[in-house]
Amino acid sequence: MEGPFVFISFDVMMREPNGRELPTVVNSGRATSITRLHVIALLFVLFAFSNCTALLLPKEQLPQFQLPASLEVQSEYVNITLSNPLHCPVRISIRSAESMLQPQLAALNPIVLPAGADTSFSVTGTFTALPDMQITVHMGNPSHEVLPATISLPFPADKTYRVVQGNNSQPTHHTGWSRYAIDIDLQKGDTVCAATDGVVVGVVDQYRYGGAGEAWKPYGNFITLYDTISGLFTQYVHLQHRGSLVQVGDAVQRGQPIGLSGTTGQTNIPHLHFNCMVPAATEDGLMSVPFVTVEGYNSMELHRGQVLQR
């Protein structure tokens, strides 16, 4: 399943050159303009196949977490403060159309913030208004080795399901983002379980519908977990409306119920899209990787129709 953008909300506080504070704004839309500050977060999440008319497409794309950022502009400098509220590292890149800022920002990018960390820094120049800036965010730190993780199938014990789509296959599991993902035929309302121990670092669960067209890609409900010991990310996609049983920041254990399967996003059948990912220095920021479960299943060997027993 190919993944569209999912946009992270930023709380943005700005000051005019005279020091007057501008109102705080939350941005969660595509290339939304806040005065002259454009904040976009590129966290990629995949989705799969449902049957709703384009007239039902949601009016906005929802963030999976909020990352606070503040921008204070004075006549000779811009002070930028960034905070990471998550229990995983994040990589932040800032770009600007202002020629005086480009070399300074290029020297800083990417800014890696450990879990729970924040940072503040200044760039210099002559400013009479808020400069154009664009912020992109990816989860994880590619320079950290990802260790082997203990992984279970993402559904309750004593349950049996079938593979809908295996790894490295058409129509959607053939890119770096989703190459080793598997689709499992959980039905609407079936329990989704954490495949690893870890912490919740992303949740979207307010979408109601899905559809077969690519226009539905950004509108699937999902949960992102981070295994703080191994550094592995796992994602659970196509959850039903209000189908998350957890919130960002919650600690979870392997096998714990975390959500309810559904048909949101780009899908025309109920199923769970499950993916294991590691940080990568790519446009997507995360890369799908093979996995072996404690039940003895190797993701590289799974194929359509295969029975999975936990």
C-alpha positions, 0 to 999 in steps of 0.5 A: 500500500502506497503511503500519502502524506499525513500532516503533523500539527504544529502549535506556532507562536510568532512575534512581529519584528516589534516583539508583539506576540501573534496568536497561537495557531494550530496547522494541520492542513496541506501547505496551510499558510500562517501569515508567511510561515508554511508548516508542513510535516512529512510523515508517511503512512500507508493505506489500502483499498473501500467504496465511498463516493468522492463527495464523502472525502473528509475536508481535512487531513488529521495529524497523528501528533502535535509538535510545538514550534515557536518563531520569534522575529526581531529586526536582526534575527529569528529565534526558533524553538522546537520541542519533541513531545514523543518517546522517539527521536524526530528529525526536523528540517527547516527551509526558507525561500529567503536567500539570507537564511538558506545557508544557515538552515542548510548547516543545521538540517536535519535537527535531531531531537531525542525523545522529550527534548527541545532546542532553541537557536537563532538565524541572523539577517535583516527582517521587516516581516515574518520570513517564509519557512517550511518545516518537515518532520520525520520519526526516528534517527537513522544513525541509531542501530535498530536491534532485533525485536520480539514481534507477535502477530497483531491480533489476539491469541487463539485467533486465525486469519488469512493474508490478503496481500503479502510482501513485495507484491502488487498492487501496493506492497512494492515500494521502500515504504511498504515492501514488507508489509502484510494485509490481514483479513481482520473484519470490522470491529476485530481487535488489533494487538500491539506486535511489540512492547513500546510507546504510542507515538501516533494516532489518527482515529476520527475518519469514518469511511474509505474508498477504492480510489487513491484520493482516499489514501490520506484518510485512513485511521492508524496507530504508530508504535515505537519499540524504545528498546529495539528502535523499531516502528510498527504501524496498524492501518485502516482502523474503524472510526474511533477505533484506537484504544490508546493515546499518544504517550501510552506505554503498551505491551506485546499482545495488548489490544490497541485498536479495532480494525475497519475500512478507513482510507484507501480500501474496499475491504475490511482488513488490517495493514501491518508494517514494520519500519526503521528510520531511513535517510529517504524522502519518506523517512521510514523504510519497511523491513522484513520481520519474523514473528514469535509464532514462526512466520517470516514476512518475506515468505507470506503470500495471499491466502496463507493462514496465520494462527497466533 
